[in-house]
């Protein structure tokens, strides 16, 4: 039986002084790694964090499973009058948002500072 390499995926979490919660993801978000991102988002929202920044600066790839996780989180935040902003500069990842037309659904910006400002409104 062939052993597949462990997917590249790292997740760090940070509470900012203004109440914004940042999840920074590095690597790949797909069927193997999306559950970990989903759990982190669920825990954050369940604990009352409604101003979320997802820093995808180091994300190299995202698939439909990852997009589904993001849409579910956005729906939950919208119901609780929260806000979500994505930091993304990778052209490949940005292209997926454009192709799926989710670039108009998500607030996607180039820097963490911009994202923090957007969720703080």
The first five atom37 places (N, CA, C, CB, O) and aatype in JSON, in Angstrom:
{
  "aatype": [20, 20, 20, 20, 20, 20, 20, 20, 20, 20, 20, 20, 20, 20, 20, 20, 20, 20, 20, 20, 20, 20, 20, 20, 20, 20, 20, 20, 20, 20, 20, 20, 20, 20, 20, 20, 20, 20, 20, 20, 20, 20, 20, 20, 20, 20, 20, 20, 20, 20, 20, 20, 20, 20, 20, 20, 20, 20, 20, 20, 20, 20, 20, 20, 20, 20, 20, 20, 20, 20, 20, 20, 20, 20, 20, 20, 20, 20, 20, 20, 20, 20, 20, 20, 20, 20, 20, 20, 20, 20, 20, 20, 20, 20, 20, 20, 20, 20, 20, 20, 20, 20, 20, 20, 20, 20, 20, 20, 20, 20, 20, 20, 20, 20, 20, 20, 20, 20, 20, 20, 20],
  "atom_mask": [
    [1, 1, 1, 1, 1],
    [1, 1, 1, 1, 1],
    [1, 1, 1, 1, 1],
    [1, 1, 1, 1, 1],
    [1, 1, 1, 1, 1],
    [1, 1, 1, 1, 1],
    [1, 1, 1, 1, 1],
    [1, 1, 1, 1, 1],
    [1, 1, 1, 1, 1],
    [1, 1, 1, 1, 1],
    [1, 1, 1, 1, 1],
    [1, 1, 1, 1, 1],
    [1, 1, 1, 1, 1],
    [1, 1, 1, 1, 1],
    [1, 1, 1, 1, 1],
    [1, 1, 1, 1, 1],
    [1, 1, 1, 1, 1],
    [1, 1, 1, 1, 1],
    [1, 1, 1, 1, 1],
    [1, 1, 1, 1, 1],
    [1, 1, 1, 1, 1],
    [1, 1, 1, 1, 1],
    [1, 1, 1, 1, 1],
    [1, 1, 1, 1, 1],
    [1, 1, 1, 1, 1],
    [1, 1, 1, 1, 1],
    [1, 1, 1, 1, 1],
    [1, 1, 1, 1, 1],
    [1, 1, 1, 1, 1],
    [1, 1, 1, 1, 1],
    [1, 1, 1, 1, 1],
    [1, 1, 1, 1, 1],
    [1, 1, 1, 1, 1],
    [1, 1, 1, 1, 1],
    [1, 1, 1, 1, 1],
    [1, 1, 1, 1, 1],
    [1, 1, 1, 1, 1],
    [1, 1, 1, 1, 1],
    [1, 1, 1, 1, 1],
    [1, 1, 1, 1, 1],
    [1, 1, 1, 1, 1],
    [1, 1, 1, 1, 1],
    [1, 1, 1, 1, 1],
    [1, 1, 1, 1, 1],
    [1, 1, 1, 1, 1],
    [1, 1, 1, 1, 1],
    [1, 1, 1, 1, 1],
    [1, 1, 1, 1, 1],
    [1, 1, 1, 1, 1],
    [1, 1, 1, 1, 1],
    [1, 1, 1, 1, 1],
    [1, 1, 1, 1, 1],
    [1, 1, 1, 1, 1],
    [1, 1, 1, 1, 1],
    [1, 1, 1, 1, 1],
    [1, 1, 1, 1, 1],
    [1, 1, 1, 1, 1],
    [1, 1, 1, 1, 1],
    [1, 1, 1, 1, 1],
    [1, 1, 1, 1, 1],
    [1, 1, 1, 1, 1],
    [1, 1, 1, 1, 1],
    [1, 1, 1, 1, 1],
    [1, 1, 1, 1, 1],
    [1, 1, 1, 1, 1],
    [1, 1, 1, 1, 1],
    [1, 1, 1, 1, 1],
    [1, 1, 1, 1, 1],
    [1, 1, 1, 1, 1],
    [1, 1, 1, 1, 1],
    [1, 1, 1, 1, 1],
    [1, 1, 1, 1, 1],
    [1, 1, 1, 1, 1],
    [1, 1, 1, 1, 1],
    [1, 1, 1, 1, 1],
    [1, 1, 1, 1, 1],
    [1, 1, 1, 1, 1],
    [1, 1, 1, 1, 1],
    [1, 1, 1, 1, 1],
    [1, 1, 1, 1, 1],
    [1, 1, 1, 1, 1],
    [1, 1, 1, 1, 1],
    [1, 1, 1, 1, 1],
    [1, 1, 1, 1, 1],
    [1, 1, 1, 1, 1],
    [1, 1, 1, 1, 1],
    [1, 1, 1, 1, 1],
    [1, 1, 1, 1, 1],
    [1, 1, 1, 1, 1],
    [1, 1, 1, 1, 1],
    [1, 1, 1, 1, 1],
    [1, 1, 1, 1, 1],
    [1, 1, 1, 1, 1],
    [1, 1, 1, 1, 1],
    [1, 1, 1, 1, 1],
    [1, 1, 1, 1, 1],
    [1, 1, 1, 1, 1],
    [1, 1, 1, 1, 1],
    [1, 1, 1, 1, 1],
    [1, 1, 1, 1, 1],
    [1, 1, 1, 1, 1],
    [1, 1, 1, 1, 1],
    [1, 1, 1, 1, 1],
    [1, 1, 1, 1, 1],
    [1, 1, 1, 1, 1],
    [1, 1, 1, 1, 1],
    [1, 1, 1, 1, 1],
    [1, 1, 1, 1, 1],
    [1, 1, 1, 1, 1],
    [1, 1, 1, 1, 1],
    [1, 1, 1, 1, 1],
    [1, 1, 1, 1, 1],
    [1, 1, 1, 1, 1],
    [1, 1, 1, 1, 1],
    [1, 1, 1, 1, 1],
    [1, 1, 1, 1, 1],
    [1, 1, 1, 1, 1],
    [1, 1, 1, 1, 1],
    [1, 1, 1, 1, 1],
    [1, 1, 1, 1, 1],
    [1, 1, 1, 1, 1]
  ],
  "atom_positions": [
    [[0.84, -1.18, 0.0], [0.0, 0.0, 0.0], [0.88, 1.25, 0.0], [-0.95, 0.0, 1.22], [1.85, 1.34, 0.76]],
    [[0.55, 2.2, -0.85], [1.34, 3.42, -0.99], [1.01, 4.4, 0.13], [1.09, 4.07, -2.36], [-0.15, 4.66, 0.43]],
    [[2.06, 4.93, 0.73], [1.89, 5.97, 1.74], [1.92, 7.33, 1.04], [3.01, 5.88, 2.83], [2.87, 7.65, 0.33]],
    [[0.88, 8.11, 1.23], [0.87, 9.45, 0.66], [1.48, 10.42, 1.66], [-0.57, 9.87, 0.29], [1.31, 10.26, 2.86]],
    [[2.2, 11.42, 1.16], [2.78, 12.39, 2.09], [1.68, 13.17, 2.81], [3.71, 13.35, 1.35], [0.61, 13.43, 2.27]],
    [[1.98, 13.53, 4.03], [1.04, 14.33, 4.81], [0.89, 15.69, 4.12], [1.53, 14.51, 6.31], [1.88, 16.32, 3.75]],
    [[-0.37, 16.13, 3.94], [-0.56, 17.41, 3.25], [0.05, 18.57, 4.04], [-2.06, 17.67, 3.03], [0.09, 18.55, 5.27]],
    [[0.51, 19.56, 3.3], [1.03, 20.77, 3.94], [-0.16, 21.56, 4.49], [1.87, 21.64, 2.94], [-1.03, 22.0, 3.73]],
    [[-0.2, 21.72, 5.8], [-1.28, 22.48, 6.41], [-0.84, 22.92, 7.8], [-2.6, 21.64, 6.47], [-0.39, 22.1, 8.6]],
    [[-0.98, 24.18, 8.07], [-0.67, 24.71, 9.39], [-1.7, 25.79, 9.71], [0.8, 25.28, 9.46], [-2.08, 26.57, 8.84]],
    [[-2.13, 25.81, 10.94], [-3.15, 26.77, 11.36], [-2.71, 27.4, 12.67], [-4.54, 26.07, 11.52], [-2.41, 26.71, 13.64]],
    [[-2.67, 28.73, 12.69], [-2.39, 29.45, 13.93], [-3.55, 30.39, 14.21], [-1.04, 30.23, 13.85], [-4.23, 30.85, 13.3]],
    [[-3.75, 30.66, 15.49], [-4.88, 31.48, 15.91], [-4.39, 32.59, 16.81], [-5.96, 30.63, 16.63], [-3.46, 32.41, 17.61]],
    [[-5.02, 33.76, 16.68], [-4.57, 34.91, 17.45], [-5.76, 35.81, 17.77], [-3.5, 35.7, 16.68], [-6.53, 36.17, 16.89]],
    [[-5.88, 36.16, 19.05], [-6.88, 37.15, 19.49], [-6.21, 38.51, 19.49], [-7.46, 36.8, 20.91], [-5.2, 38.71, 20.17]],
    [[-6.76, 39.46, 18.73], [-6.21, 40.81, 18.72], [-6.87, 41.63, 19.83], [-6.42, 41.5, 17.34], [-7.96, 41.29, 20.3]],
    [[-6.21, 42.7, 20.23], [-6.68, 43.52, 21.35], [-8.07, 44.12, 21.08], [-5.69, 44.63, 21.62], [-8.82, 44.37, 22.03]],
    [[-8.41, 44.36, 19.82], [-9.69, 45.0, 19.51], [-10.85, 44.0, 19.43], [-9.58, 45.76, 18.2], [-11.96, 44.38, 19.06]],
    [[-10.6, 42.73, 19.76], [-11.66, 41.73, 19.72], [-11.72, 40.95, 18.42], [-12.96, 42.39, 19.95], [-12.54, 40.04, 18.29]],
    [[-10.87, 41.28, 17.48], [-10.83, 40.54, 16.22], [-10.06, 39.24, 16.43], [-10.17, 41.39, 15.09], [-9.08, 39.2, 17.18]],
    [[-10.52, 38.19, 15.78], [-9.88, 36.88, 15.89], [-9.29, 36.54, 14.53], [-10.9, 35.78, 16.35], [-9.98, 36.59, 13.52]],
    [[-8.0, 36.18, 14.52], [-7.3, 35.89, 13.28], [-6.95, 34.4, 13.23], [-6.02, 36.76, 13.14], [-6.35, 33.86, 14.16]],
    [[-7.32, 33.77, 12.13], [-6.88, 32.41, 11.84], [-5.97, 32.51, 10.62], [-8.1, 31.43, 11.57], [-6.39, 32.93, 9.55]],
    [[-4.71, 32.13, 10.81], [-3.76, 32.16, 9.7], [-3.52, 30.73, 9.25], [-2.42, 32.85, 10.12], [-3.19, 29.85, 10.05]],
    [[-3.7, 30.5, 7.96], [-3.56, 29.17, 7.39], [-2.4, 29.18, 6.4], [-4.88, 28.7, 6.71], [-2.23, 30.13, 5.64]],
    [[-1.62, 28.11, 6.44], [-0.54, 27.93, 5.47], [-0.67, 26.55, 4.85], [0.85, 28.12, 6.15], [-1.03, 25.58, 5.52]],
    [[-0.36, 26.47, 3.57], [-0.38, 25.18, 2.9], [-1.6, 24.99, 2.02], [-0.32, 24.07, 3.91], [-1.98, 25.87, 1.26]],
    [[-2.21, 23.82, 2.16], [-3.31, 23.41, 1.28], [-4.6, 23.22, 2.08], [-2.95, 22.13, 0.54], [-4.59, 22.64, 3.16]],
    [[-5.69, 23.71, 1.52], [-7.01, 23.5, 2.13], [-7.81, 22.64, 1.15], [-7.76, 24.88, 2.44], [-8.24, 23.11, 0.09]],
    [[-7.99, 21.39, 1.51], [-8.73, 20.46, 0.64], [-9.4, 19.4, 1.5], [-7.79, 19.81, -0.4], [-9.46, 19.52, 2.72]],
    [[-9.89, 18.36, 0.86], [-10.69, 17.34, 1.54], [-9.97, 16.76, 2.77], [-11.04, 16.23, 0.57], [-10.63, 16.37, 3.73]],
    [[-8.65, 16.69, 2.75], [-7.91, 16.12, 3.88], [-7.69, 17.11, 5.02], [-6.57, 15.61, 3.41], [-7.58, 16.71, 6.18]],
    [[-7.63, 18.4, 4.71], [-7.29, 19.4, 5.73], [-8.46, 20.29, 6.12], [-6.16, 20.25, 5.23], [-8.44, 20.92, 7.18]],
    [[-9.48, 20.36, 5.28], [-10.62, 21.24, 5.54], [-11.31, 20.97, 6.88], [-11.63, 21.11, 4.43], [-11.76, 21.92, 7.52]],
    [[-11.42, 19.7, 7.33], [-12.08, 19.48, 8.63], [-11.38, 20.21, 9.78], [-12.11, 17.99, 8.94], [-12.05, 20.68, 10.7]],
    [[-10.06, 20.31, 9.74], [-9.35, 21.02, 10.81], [-9.68, 22.51, 10.78], [-7.84, 20.8, 10.67], [-9.88, 23.12, 11.83]],
    [[-9.74, 23.09, 9.59], [-10.14, 24.5, 9.47], [-11.58, 24.68, 9.91], [-9.96, 24.99, 8.02], [-11.89, 25.63, 10.62]],
    [[-12.44, 23.77, 9.51], [-13.85, 23.84, 9.89], [-14.01, 23.8, 11.41], [-14.63, 22.68, 9.26], [-14.78, 24.58, 11.98]],
    [[-13.28, 22.91, 12.07], [-13.35, 22.81, 13.53], [-12.88, 24.09, 14.19], [-12.52, 21.63, 14.03], [-13.5, 24.56, 15.15]],
    [[-11.8, 24.67, 13.7], [-11.28, 25.91, 14.28], [-12.28, 27.05, 14.11], [-9.93, 26.29, 13.64], [-12.48, 27.84, 15.03]],
    [[-12.89, 27.14, 12.94], [-13.9, 28.18, 12.7], [-15.12, 27.97, 13.58], [-14.33, 28.2, 11.22], [-15.65, 28.92, 14.16]],
    [[-15.57, 26.72, 13.69], [-16.74, 26.41, 14.53], [-16.47, 26.79, 15.98], [-17.1, 24.92, 14.42], [-17.31, 27.41, 16.63]],
    [[-15.3, 26.41, 16.5], [-14.96, 26.73, 17.88], [-14.92, 28.24, 18.1], [-13.61, 26.11, 18.26], [-15.4, 28.74, 19.11]],
    [[-14.34, 28.97, 17.15], [-14.25, 30.43, 17.27], [-15.65, 31.05, 17.31], [-13.43, 31.02, 16.1], [-15.93, 31.89, 18.17]],
    [[-16.5, 30.65, 16.4], [-17.85, 31.23, 16.33], [-18.68, 30.81, 17.54], [-18.56, 30.79, 15.03], [-19.4, 31.63, 18.11]],
    [[-18.57, 29.54, 17.94], [-19.3, 29.06, 19.12], [-18.88, 29.78, 20.39], [-19.09, 27.57, 19.29], [-19.68, 29.91, 21.32]],
    [[-17.64, 30.26, 20.45], [-17.16, 30.96, 21.64], [-17.49, 32.45, 21.59], [-15.66, 30.76, 21.79], [-17.06, 33.21, 22.46]],
    [[-18.24, 32.87, 20.57], [-18.7, 34.26, 20.52], [-17.84, 35.19, 19.7], [-18.8, 34.79, 21.89], [-18.09, 36.4, 19.68]],
    [[-16.83, 34.67, 19.05], [-16.0, 35.53, 18.2], [-16.73, 35.75, 16.88], [-14.57, 34.9, 17.96], [-16.97, 34.81, 16.13]],
    [[-17.08, 36.99, 16.61], [-17.87, 37.29, 15.41], [-17.14, 38.21, 14.44], [-19.18, 37.91, 15.8], [-17.69, 38.55, 13.4]],
    [[-15.93, 38.61, 14.76], [-15.11, 39.42, 13.85], [-13.89, 38.6, 13.5], [-14.71, 40.81, 14.5], [-12.9, 38.6, 14.23]],
    [[-13.97, 37.89, 12.36], [-12.92, 36.95, 11.99], [-12.14, 37.43, 10.77], [-13.5, 35.58, 11.72], [-12.71, 37.92, 9.79]],
    [[-10.83, 37.26, 10.86], [-9.93, 37.48, 9.73], [-9.29, 36.13, 9.42], [-8.85, 38.58, 10.04], [-8.7, 35.5, 10.3]],
    [[-9.41, 35.71, 8.18], [-8.73, 34.5, 7.72], [-7.54, 34.95, 6.88], [-9.69, 33.56, 6.9], [-7.7, 35.49, 5.79]],
    [[-6.35, 34.72, 7.41], [-5.14, 35.12, 6.71], [-4.67, 33.94, 5.86], [-4.02, 35.57, 7.72], [-4.09, 32.98, 6.36]],
    [[-4.93, 34.03, 4.56], [-4.56, 32.99, 3.6], [-3.32, 33.37, 2.8], [-5.73, 32.71, 2.65], [-3.1, 32.85, 1.71]],
    [[-2.51, 34.28, 3.33], [-1.3, 34.73, 2.64], [-0.42, 33.55, 2.24], [-0.53, 35.7, 3.51], [0.22, 33.57, 1.19]],
    [[-0.36, 32.52, 3.09], [0.5, 31.37, 2.85], [-0.25, 30.16, 2.3], [1.2, 30.99, 4.14], [0.31, 29.06, 2.24]],
    [[-1.51, 30.35, 1.89], [-2.28, 29.24, 1.31], [-1.87, 29.07, -0.15], [-3.81, 29.49, 1.44], [-1.86, 30.03, -0.92]],
    [[-1.54, 27.84, -0.5], [-1.09, 27.54, -1.86], [-2.2, 26.96, -2.73], [0.07, 26.57, -1.82], [-2.15, 27.05, -3.96]],
    [[-3.21, 26.36, -2.09], [-4.25, 25.66, -2.84], [-5.5, 25.56, -1.99], [-3.77, 24.25, -3.29], [-5.43, 25.39, -0.77]],
    [[-6.65, 25.66, -2.64], [-7.92, 25.44, -1.96], [-8.85, 24.75, -2.95], [-8.55, 26.79, -1.43], [-8.86, 25.09, -4.14]],
    [[-9.62, 23.78, -2.47], [-10.56, 23.08, -3.36], [-11.99, 23.38, -2.93], [-10.29, 21.55, -3.35], [-12.23, 24.21, -2.04]],
    [[-12.93, 22.69, -3.56], [-14.35, 22.95, -3.28], [-14.73, 22.63, -1.84], [-15.23, 22.14, -4.23], [-15.62, 23.26, -1.28]],
    [[-14.06, 21.66, -1.22], [-14.33, 21.35, 0.18], [-13.94, 22.54, 1.06], [-13.56, 20.08, 0.63], [-14.67, 22.91, 1.98]],
    [[-12.81, 23.13, 0.76], [-12.38, 24.31, 1.5], [-13.31, 25.49, 1.3], [-10.98, 24.7, 1.09], [-13.62, 26.22, 2.25]],
    [[-13.77, 25.68, 0.07], [-14.73, 26.76, -0.2], [-16.02, 26.54, 0.57], [-15.03, 26.85, -1.71], [-16.61, 27.49, 1.08]],
    [[-16.46, 25.3, 0.66], [-17.68, 24.98, 1.41], [-17.52, 25.33, 2.9], [-18.02, 23.48, 1.25], [-18.45, 25.85, 3.51]],
    [[-16.37, 25.04, 3.46], [-16.09, 25.39, 4.86], [-16.19, 26.9, 5.04], [-14.69, 24.89, 5.29], [-16.78, 27.38, 6.01]],
    [[-15.62, 27.66, 4.1], [-15.66, 29.12, 4.19], [-17.09, 29.65, 4.08], [-14.78, 29.74, 3.1], [-17.48, 30.56, 4.81]],
    [[-17.86, 29.09, 3.15], [-19.26, 29.52, 2.99], [-20.08, 29.23, 4.23], [-19.89, 28.84, 1.78], [-20.9, 30.05, 4.63]],
    [[-19.87, 28.08, 4.85], [-20.6, 27.75, 6.08], [-20.24, 28.71, 7.2], [-20.29, 26.31, 6.51], [-21.13, 29.16, 7.93]],
    [[-18.98, 29.04, 7.34], [-18.56, 29.99, 8.37], [-19.16, 31.37, 8.11], [-17.02, 30.08, 8.43], [-19.64, 32.03, 9.03]],
    [[-19.13, 31.8, 6.85], [-19.7, 33.11, 6.51], [-21.2, 33.15, 6.82], [-19.46, 33.43, 5.03], [-21.7, 34.14, 7.34]],
    [[-21.9, 32.07, 6.5], [-23.34, 32.01, 6.79], [-23.61, 32.11, 8.29], [-23.95, 30.71, 6.23], [-24.5, 32.83, 8.72]],
    [[-22.83, 31.38, 9.09], [-23.01, 31.43, 10.54], [-22.7, 32.83, 11.09], [-22.1, 30.4, 11.23], [-23.42, 33.33, 11.96]],
    [[-21.65, 33.45, 10.58], [-21.3, 34.79, 11.05], [-22.35, 35.82, 10.65], [-19.94, 35.2, 10.5], [-22.67, 36.72, 11.42]],
    [[-22.87, 35.69, 9.44], [-23.89, 36.63, 8.97], [-25.13, 36.56, 9.86], [-24.27, 36.33, 7.49], [-25.72, 37.58, 10.19]],
    [[-25.5, 35.35, 10.25], [-26.67, 35.18, 11.14], [-26.46, 35.85, 12.49], [-26.95, 33.7, 11.36], [-27.43, 36.29, 13.11]],
    [[-25.23, 35.95, 12.94], [-24.96, 36.57, 14.24], [-24.41, 37.99, 14.1], [-23.97, 35.71, 15.03], [-23.73, 38.5, 15.0]],
    [[-24.71, 38.63, 12.97], [-24.26, 39.99, 12.67], [-22.75, 40.14, 12.79], [-24.94, 40.98, 13.61], [-22.25, 41.18, 13.2]],
    [[-22.03, 39.09, 12.42], [-20.58, 39.13, 12.45], [-20.01, 39.52, 11.11], [-20.03, 37.8, 12.88], [-20.74, 39.86, 10.17]],
    [[-18.68, 39.47, 11.02], [-17.99, 39.84, 9.79], [-16.8, 38.92, 9.58], [-17.54, 41.33, 9.82], [-16.16, 38.47, 10.53]],
    [[-16.51, 38.66, 8.31], [-15.4, 37.81, 7.92], [-14.66, 38.48, 6.77], [-15.89, 36.39, 7.51], [-15.27, 38.95, 5.81]],
    [[-13.35, 38.53, 6.89], [-12.53, 39.08, 5.82], [-11.37, 38.12, 5.55], [-12.0, 40.5, 6.19], [-10.79, 37.56, 6.48]],
    [[-11.06, 37.93, 4.27], [-9.98, 37.04, 3.85], [-8.79, 37.86, 3.36], [-10.46, 36.08, 2.75], [-8.95, 38.81, 2.6]],
    [[-7.6, 37.47, 3.8], [-6.37, 38.05, 3.27], [-5.81, 37.04, 2.29], [-5.33, 38.4, 4.43], [-5.45, 35.92, 2.67]],
    [[-5.73, 37.43, 1.02], [-5.25, 36.5, 0.02], [-4.56, 37.26, -1.11], [-6.41, 35.65, -0.54], [-5.1, 38.22, -1.65]],
    [[-3.33, 36.81, -1.44], [-2.59, 37.44, -2.52], [-2.12, 36.42, -3.56], [-1.39, 38.19, -1.96], [-1.61, 36.81, -4.61]],
    [[-2.29, 35.13, -3.29], [-1.85, 34.1, -4.23], [-2.75, 34.12, -5.47], [-1.86, 32.7, -3.55], [-3.96, 33.9, -5.35]],
    [[-2.18, 34.36, -6.65], [-3.01, 34.45, -7.87], [-3.81, 33.18, -8.16], [-2.13, 34.75, -9.05], [-4.93, 33.26, -8.66]],
    [[-3.24, 32.02, -7.84], [-3.95, 30.76, -8.09], [-5.19, 30.65, -7.21], [-3.03, 29.56, -7.85], [-6.26, 30.25, -7.68]],
    [[-5.04, 31.0, -5.95], [-6.17, 30.93, -5.01], [-7.19, 32.0, -5.36], [-5.67, 31.1, -3.55], [-8.4, 31.74, -5.36]],
    [[-6.72, 33.19, -5.66], [-7.64, 34.27, -6.05], [-8.43, 33.89, -7.3], [-6.87, 35.58, -6.3], [-9.62, 34.2, -7.4]],
    [[-7.78, 33.22, -8.23], [-8.45, 32.8, -9.47], [-9.61, 31.86, -9.18], [-7.46, 32.12, -10.41], [-10.65, 31.95, -9.84]],
    [[-9.46, 30.97, -8.2], [-10.55, 30.07, -7.83], [-11.75, 30.86, -7.33], [-10.08, 29.06, -6.76], [-12.89, 30.55, -7.67]],
    [[-11.5, 31.88, -6.52], [-12.6, 32.72, -6.04], [-13.28, 33.43, -7.21], [-12.09, 33.74, -5.01], [-14.5, 33.59, -7.22]],
    [[-12.5, 33.86, -8.18], [-13.06, 34.54, -9.36], [-13.88, 33.57, -10.21], [-11.95, 35.16, -10.21], [-15.0, 33.89, -10.6]],
    [[-13.33, 32.4, -10.5], [-14.02, 31.41, -11.35], [-15.36, 31.01, -10.74], [-13.13, 30.17, -11.54], [-16.35, 30.85, -11.46]],
    [[-15.37, 30.85, -9.42], [-16.6, 30.43, -8.74], [-17.51, 31.63, -8.4], [-16.25, 29.66, -7.45], [-18.59, 31.47, -7.84]],
    [[-17.05, 32.79, -8.75], [-17.74, 34.06, -8.47], [-17.92, 34.33, -6.98], [-19.09, 34.06, -9.13], [-18.77, 35.12, -6.57]],
    [[-17.11, 33.67, -6.17], [-17.16, 33.9, -4.74], [-16.34, 35.13, -4.33], [-16.66, 32.68, -3.99], [-16.35, 35.53, -3.17]],
    [[-15.64, 35.72, -5.29], [-14.91, 36.94, -5.01], [-15.86, 38.09, -4.67], [-14.02, 37.32, -6.2], [-15.47, 39.07, -4.03]],
    [[-17.12, 37.96, -5.11], [-18.11, 38.99, -4.75], [-18.86, 38.62, -3.47], [-19.11, 39.19, -5.91], [-19.57, 39.46, -2.91]],
    [[-18.72, 37.4, -3.02], [-19.37, 36.95, -1.78], [-18.49, 37.25, -0.58], [-19.69, 35.44, -1.84], [-18.98, 37.67, 0.48]],
    [[-17.2, 37.03, -0.74], [-16.26, 37.24, 0.35], [-15.57, 38.58, 0.22], [-15.22, 36.12, 0.38], [-15.35, 39.09, -0.88]],
    [[-15.23, 39.14, 1.37], [-14.43, 40.36, 1.45], [-12.97, 39.91, 1.38], [-14.74, 41.2, 2.77], [-12.42, 39.44, 2.38]],
    [[-12.34, 40.06, 0.22], [-10.97, 39.6, 0.01], [-10.07, 40.81, -0.17], [-10.87, 38.64, -1.22], [-10.29, 41.63, -1.05]],
    [[-9.05, 40.9, 0.69], [-8.13, 42.03, 0.67], [-6.69, 41.53, 0.63], [-8.36, 42.95, 1.89], [-6.44, 40.33, 0.78]],
    [[-5.75, 42.44, 0.43], [-4.35, 42.06, 0.23], [-3.52, 42.04, 1.51], [-3.72, 43.0, -0.74], [-2.46, 41.42, 1.54]],
    [[-3.98, 42.72, 2.57], [-3.17, 42.77, 3.79], [-4.02, 42.48, 5.03], [-2.5, 44.15, 3.93], [-5.24, 42.66, 5.04]],
    [[-3.33, 42.02, 6.07], [-4.02, 41.75, 7.33], [-4.6, 43.03, 7.92], [-3.06, 41.09, 8.34], [-5.7, 43.02, 8.47]],
    [[-3.88, 44.13, 7.8], [-4.39, 45.41, 8.34], [-5.7, 45.8, 7.67], [-3.35, 46.54, 8.13], [-6.63, 46.25, 8.35]],
    [[-5.78, 45.63, 6.35], [-7.04, 45.92, 5.64], [-8.17, 45.02, 6.15], [-6.86, 45.74, 4.11], [-9.29, 45.49, 6.37]],
    [[-7.87, 43.75, 6.34], [-8.88, 42.8, 6.79], [-9.38, 43.16, 8.18], [-8.32, 41.38, 6.78], [-10.58, 43.12, 8.44]],
    [[-8.48, 43.5, 9.07], [-8.85, 43.89, 10.44], [-9.74, 45.13, 10.4], [-7.6, 44.15, 11.3], [-10.72, 45.22, 11.14]],
    [[-9.39, 46.09, 9.55], [-10.21, 47.31, 9.41], [-11.6, 46.96, 8.89], [-9.52, 48.32, 8.47], [-12.58, 47.55, 9.34]],
    [[-11.7, 46.03, 7.94], [-12.99, 45.67, 7.35], [-13.92, 44.99, 8.35], [-12.77, 44.77, 6.16], [-15.12, 45.28, 8.35]],
    [[-13.4, 44.11, 9.2], [-14.29, 43.43, 10.15], [-14.62, 44.29, 11.35], [-13.65, 42.14, 10.61], [-15.55, 44.0, 12.09]],
    [[-13.86, 45.35, 11.54], [-14.09, 46.22, 12.68], [-15.19, 47.24, 12.49], [-12.85, 46.93, 13.02], [-15.54, 47.96, 13.42]],
    [[-15.73, 47.3, 11.27], [-16.74, 48.32, 10.95], [-18.07, 47.95, 11.55], [-16.87, 48.51, 9.43], [-19.05, 48.68, 11.39]]
  ]
}
